């Protein structure tokens, strides 16, 4: 029985080209102090939270999520409102976490899933199968190897932080986390949060860019690319998907945000 993650991937010229495009776009974005005062960060957080929860079937609208974060009364299912409150509490302190630290990751899961499960912050001790349309499409690794696999995944992060480009590294972490599926619940939400953390550590401007929203808008391709990687035994298709998502997100920025708030040179 295997208990180590050994990521299989290759960086071709298409990936390198996309990384260059992303870096160019990032360098052309200017965010000054006034923008920060204009709550750009909060707007991005609201959209990130709404999208990440919507992927997991939370039915609250973007406006409702914004109102909950503003401490306004909202009509809705109590558990969906609580999901927003938990996610907001977590995203607000994103800079307090070290993305290479597994204990921090466990703590983040406890915040994200507060009041929902008895085993928050604990790796699952049961088998887990992923279903789509009532059909089992993937059986996650046996629960007995989950702690070792997660330890191995964080070792990979630590060993490669200066060797693999953060855009690639975050995608590798994202895919293999989904593959391990270590928690009973909240896996998708917590991994998208953690990927945002890795990206913010690479470039602070990602705190103003709701990557989760672009994933939500391309949900079908998101799941298909994960399935393809399961079948292929490598993470290449998912890396391509995530690079495209990040590039698209940056492409849309000037149209999404007032030019006085987020300007190119």
C-alpha positions as CSV (number, residue, x, y, z in Angstrom):
1,X,0.0,0.0,0.0
2,X,1.5,3.3,-1.0
3,X,1.7,6.1,1.5
4,X,3.7,8.8,-0.3
5,X,2.7,11.4,-2.8
6,X,5.0,11.4,-5.8
7,X,3.7,14.1,-8.2
8,X,4.0,13.3,-11.9
9,X,3.9,16.3,-14.2
10,X,5.9,18.0,-17.0
11,X,6.3,21.7,-17.8
12,X,6.0,22.2,-21.6
13,X,6.3,25.4,-23.7
14,X,2.6,26.1,-23.5
15,X,2.7,26.1,-19.7
16,X,5.8,28.3,-19.7
17,X,4.1,30.7,-22.1
18,X,1.0,31.0,-19.8
19,X,3.2,31.6,-16.8
20,X,4.9,34.5,-18.6
21,X,1.6,36.0,-19.6
22,X,0.3,35.7,-16.0
23,X,3.5,37.4,-14.7
24,X,3.3,40.2,-17.2
25,X,-0.4,40.9,-16.3
26,X,0.5,40.8,-12.6
27,X,3.3,43.3,-13.0
28,X,1.0,45.7,-15.0
29,X,-1.5,45.8,-12.1
30,X,-1.2,48.8,-9.8
31,X,-2.9,48.8,-6.5
32,X,-2.3,51.9,-4.4
33,X,-3.3,52.7,-0.9
34,X,-6.5,54.4,-2.0
35,X,-7.6,51.2,-3.6
36,X,-7.2,49.3,-0.3
37,X,-9.3,52.0,1.4
38,X,-11.9,51.4,-1.3
39,X,-12.5,47.9,0.0
40,X,-11.2,46.1,-3.1
41,X,-9.9,43.4,-0.8
42,X,-13.3,42.9,0.8
43,X,-15.1,42.8,-2.6
44,X,-12.7,40.2,-3.8
45,X,-13.2,38.2,-0.6
46,X,-17.0,38.3,-1.0
47,X,-16.7,37.0,-4.5
48,X,-14.2,34.3,-3.6
49,X,-16.4,33.1,-0.7
50,X,-19.6,33.2,-2.8
51,X,-18.1,31.2,-5.6
52,X,-16.3,28.6,-3.5
53,X,-19.5,27.9,-1.6
54,X,-21.6,27.9,-4.7
55,X,-19.4,25.2,-6.2
56,X,-20.5,23.1,-3.1
57,X,-24.2,23.9,-3.8
58,X,-24.7,26.8,-1.3
59,X,-27.6,28.6,-2.9
60,X,-27.1,32.1,-1.4
61,X,-26.7,34.9,-3.9
62,X,-23.6,37.2,-4.2
63,X,-25.7,40.0,-2.6
64,X,-26.7,37.8,0.3
65,X,-23.1,36.7,0.9
66,X,-22.1,40.4,0.9
67,X,-24.8,41.3,3.4
68,X,-23.8,38.4,5.8
69,X,-20.2,39.7,5.7
70,X,-21.6,43.2,6.5
71,X,-23.5,41.7,9.5
72,X,-26.8,42.5,7.9
73,X,-29.9,40.2,8.3
74,X,-30.4,37.7,5.5
75,X,-33.1,35.2,4.9
76,X,-31.7,31.8,4.1
77,X,-31.0,28.4,5.4
78,X,-29.2,28.7,8.7
79,X,-26.5,26.2,7.7
80,X,-25.8,28.1,4.4
81,X,-25.5,31.4,6.4
82,X,-23.1,29.7,8.8
83,X,-21.0,28.4,5.9
84,X,-20.5,32.0,4.8
85,X,-19.7,33.2,8.3
86,X,-17.1,30.5,8.7
87,X,-15.5,31.1,5.3
88,X,-15.4,34.9,6.0
89,X,-13.7,34.4,9.4
90,X,-11.1,32.2,7.7
91,X,-10.4,34.4,4.6
92,X,-10.1,37.5,6.8
93,X,-7.1,35.9,8.5
94,X,-5.6,34.4,5.4
95,X,-2.2,36.1,6.0
96,X,-1.9,34.5,9.5
97,X,-1.3,31.1,7.9
98,X,1.8,29.4,6.6
99,X,0.9,27.4,3.5
100,X,3.8,25.0,4.2
101,X,2.6,24.1,7.7
102,X,0.2,21.1,8.0
103,X,-0.9,22.2,11.5
104,X,-2.0,25.5,10.1
105,X,-3.9,23.7,7.5
106,X,-5.7,21.6,10.1
107,X,-6.6,24.7,12.0
108,X,-8.0,26.4,8.9
109,X,-10.2,23.4,8.3
110,X,-11.6,23.7,11.8
111,X,-12.5,27.3,11.2
112,X,-14.1,26.6,7.8
113,X,-16.2,23.7,9.2
114,X,-17.0,25.1,12.6
115,X,-20.4,23.7,14.0
116,X,-20.8,21.3,11.1
117,X,-19.1,18.0,11.8
118,X,-17.8,16.2,14.9
119,X,-14.5,15.5,13.2
120,X,-13.5,19.0,12.0
121,X,-9.7,19.2,11.8
122,X,-9.4,15.4,11.8
123,X,-8.6,13.3,8.8
124,X,-11.3,10.9,7.8
125,X,-11.4,7.4,9.3
126,X,-13.8,6.1,6.7
127,X,-13.7,5.2,3.0
128,X,-14.6,8.0,0.6
129,X,-16.1,7.7,-2.9
130,X,-16.7,10.7,-5.2
131,X,-20.1,10.6,-6.9
132,X,-21.4,12.6,-9.8
133,X,-25.0,12.1,-10.9
134,X,-25.3,9.1,-8.5
135,X,-22.4,7.4,-10.3
136,X,-19.1,6.6,-8.5
137,X,-16.4,8.3,-10.5
138,X,-13.5,8.0,-8.0
139,X,-12.6,6.0,-4.9
140,X,-10.2,8.0,-2.6
141,X,-7.2,6.3,-1.0
142,X,-7.9,4.1,2.1
143,X,-8.3,6.2,5.2
144,X,-5.5,4.4,6.9
145,X,-2.9,6.0,4.6
146,X,-4.5,9.6,4.6
147,X,-2.2,11.0,7.4
148,X,0.9,9.7,5.7
149,X,-0.2,11.0,2.3
150,X,-0.9,14.5,3.7
151,X,2.4,14.5,5.5
152,X,4.0,13.6,2.3
153,X,2.1,16.3,0.4
154,X,3.3,19.0,2.8
155,X,6.8,17.7,2.6
156,X,6.6,18.1,-1.2
157,X,5.5,21.7,-0.7
158,X,8.4,22.4,1.6
159,X,11.0,20.7,-0.5
160,X,9.9,22.4,-3.7
161,X,9.0,26.0,-2.7
162,X,12.1,27.4,-4.4
163,X,12.3,24.7,-7.2
164,X,8.9,24.7,-8.8
165,X,7.1,27.9,-9.8
166,X,4.3,28.8,-7.3
167,X,1.7,28.8,-10.0
168,X,2.6,25.2,-10.8
169,X,3.2,24.2,-7.2
170,X,-0.3,25.5,-6.1
171,X,-1.9,23.4,-8.9
172,X,0.0,20.3,-7.9
173,X,-1.1,20.7,-4.3
174,X,-4.7,21.4,-5.4
175,X,-4.9,18.2,-7.5
176,X,-3.2,15.8,-5.1
177,X,-5.2,17.1,-2.2
178,X,-8.4,16.4,-4.1
179,X,-7.0,13.0,-4.9
180,X,-6.4,12.2,-1.2
181,X,-9.7,13.7,-0.2
182,X,-8.6,13.7,3.5
183,X,-11.6,15.1,5.3
184,X,-15.2,13.9,5.7
185,X,-16.5,17.2,4.5
186,X,-15.2,20.6,3.3
187,X,-12.4,19.4,1.1
188,X,-13.2,21.6,-1.9
189,X,-13.6,24.7,0.1
190,X,-10.4,24.3,2.1
191,X,-8.2,23.4,-0.8
192,X,-9.4,26.5,-2.8
193,X,-8.6,28.6,0.2
194,X,-5.2,27.1,0.6
195,X,-4.4,27.6,-3.1
196,X,-5.4,31.3,-2.7
197,X,-3.0,31.5,0.3
198,X,-0.1,30.0,-1.8
199,X,-0.8,32.5,-4.6
200,X,-0.9,35.4,-2.2
201,X,2.4,34.4,-0.8
202,X,3.8,34.4,-4.3
203,X,2.3,37.8,-5.2
204,X,0.2,39.9,-2.8
205,X,-2.0,41.1,-5.7
206,X,-3.8,37.8,-5.6
207,X,-5.6,39.0,-2.5
208,X,-7.5,41.3,-4.8
209,X,-8.2,38.6,-7.4
210,X,-11.0,36.1,-6.8
211,X,-9.6,33.0,-8.5
212,X,-12.5,30.9,-6.9
213,X,-15.0,32.9,-9.1
214,X,-13.3,31.8,-12.3
215,X,-13.2,28.2,-11.1
216,X,-17.0,28.5,-10.4
217,X,-17.7,29.9,-13.8
218,X,-15.8,26.9,-15.3
219,X,-17.0,24.3,-12.9
220,X,-17.6,21.5,-15.4
221,X,-14.1,21.8,-16.8
222,X,-12.7,21.9,-13.3
223,X,-14.2,18.5,-12.5
224,X,-13.4,17.1,-15.9
225,X,-9.8,18.1,-15.6
226,X,-9.5,16.4,-12.2
227,X,-11.1,13.2,-13.6
228,X,-8.7,13.2,-16.6
229,X,-5.8,13.4,-14.2
230,X,-7.1,10.5,-12.2
231,X,-7.3,8.5,-15.5
232,X,-3.9,9.7,-16.8
233,X,-1.9,9.2,-13.6
234,X,-0.4,12.7,-13.8
235,X,-1.4,16.3,-13.0
236,X,-0.7,17.9,-16.4
237,X,-4.3,18.6,-17.5
238,X,-5.2,20.2,-14.2
239,X,-2.1,22.4,-14.3
240,X,-3.1,23.6,-17.7
241,X,-6.6,24.2,-16.5
242,X,-5.5,26.3,-13.5
243,X,-3.0,28.4,-15.5
244,X,-5.8,29.1,-17.9
245,X,-8.2,30.0,-15.1
246,X,-5.7,32.4,-13.5
247,X,-4.8,34.0,-16.8
248,X,-8.5,34.5,-17.7
249,X,-9.1,36.0,-14.2
250,X,-6.4,38.6,-14.8
251,X,-7.6,39.2,-18.3
252,X,-11.0,40.2,-17.0
253,X,-9.8,42.5,-14.2
254,X,-9.9,45.9,-15.9
255,X,-13.5,45.2,-17.0
256,X,-14.6,43.9,-13.6
257,X,-13.1,46.7,-11.5
258,X,-13.1,50.5,-11.9
259,X,-10.0,51.6,-13.8
260,X,-9.3,54.2,-11.1
261,X,-9.1,51.3,-8.6
262,X,-7.0,48.8,-10.6
263,X,-5.0,50.3,-13.4
264,X,-2.5,49.0,-15.9
265,X,0.5,51.1,-16.8
